[in-house]
Amino acid sequence: MANETATAKIRLQYFRSKICTPVKHKLVIKGLGFTRLNQIVEREDSASVRGMVAKVPHLVRIVE
C-alpha cells in the first residue's frame, strides 16, 4: 500500500505578465505550471516550490 499522507497545498496566482522579463523568470513561471495570466494553480507546499515563488515574487502571489 502507498503511503497516504496529507501533504500541505499552496495556491498560487499568476497576476503579472512575464513579457520583458529574463528567460529564467519565464522558465520558473512555466515550471510552476502557469499558462494564462490571472490563473490560479494549487501546488505542493514544499521547499522547492517556495524557492521558485521566491525567485519571481513580482509575478506570482500566494492566495489564501
N, C-alpha and C positions, 0 to 999 in steps of 0.2 A: 504494500500500500504506500502511496505517495504521502509525503509529509504535508498535511493540510494546515499550514499556519496562516493566520490572518495577517497579511502584510499591510502596512500603512500606505495610503494613497495620497497623492498630492495633485491638485487640479491647477493647471497652468493655462493662461490665456495669452495668445499672441496678439498684441494690441498695437504694435507699431511696425511699419514696413521695413523689410531688410534691404530695400533698394539703397544704393550708395553706402553700404556697409562692407567691411572687409570680407573676403571669401571665407575665412574661418568662422565668422559670425553666421554667415549663410549656411554653412555646414552644420553648425550647432542647432540652428532652427530646424533644419531638415532631420537631424538626428533625434530631436525631441518628437518628431512626427507631425509637425505642423505643415499644412498645405495651403491654408487660406488665412487671411487676416481676420482677426477677432474670433478665431477658432479656440475652443476650449478642449483640452485633452486631459486625461487622467493617467498619471504615471506612478510607478512605484516610488515611494519616498525613500530613496537611497542616497548615499554619499555621491555617487556618480551623477545622478540626475540633479542633485542640489548644486554640484560643481558646474554642470552645464548651464543651469539657470544663473549662477553667479557670473558667468562669462558674458551673458547678454541681458543684464537687468534692465537696460533701456528699451528692450524689445519684448520682453516677457514679464508677466506679473503672476503672482500666486493668488488664486481665487479661493475664498473660503466657502 
